[in-house]
Amino acid sequence: MTIQQIEQDIIDEFSALDDWMDRYALLIDMANELPHLDERYKTDNNLIDGCQSRVWLQADYVDGKIQLQADSDAILVRGIVALLIRVFNDQSAEDIINADISFIDAIGLREHLSPTRSNGLLAMVKQIKLYALAFKSKE
């Protein structure tokens, strides 16, 4: 699936829920489904700068695709990073770099987060794109 198709699926899922409490519950469900990150990856090098909560992001380059794993010590943030992994995992560096991530605003996520959580969301996206740039430069 392309990033755009995944984003549209997410927009459709969130649009089906009228209440933001239901949307938060969906994020929490995503958090609970996210596999826990192996402890060996919970290092300072994998911590995302700019997040209020602790968020670890591990990226690997396998057969031309970026493989992402992440974890957080906060359930809502874990749901947000699970959402981002759903969009960006197993995509090419080029596709990640060029993704416009408009789905974040389309589902109203940024406006329903505190300013610090919103900054953390942007920091996570920035780090994923930085990994993509680094892997692309090695191609």
Buried (B, 14 or more C-beta within 10 A) or exposed (E): EEBBEBBBBBBEEBEEBEEEEEBBEBBBEBBEEBEEBEEEBBEEEBEBEBBBBEBBBBBEBEEEBBBBBBBBEBBBBBBBBBBBBBBBBEBBBEBBBEBEBEBBEBBEBEEEBEEEBBBBBBBBBEBBBEBBEEBBEEE
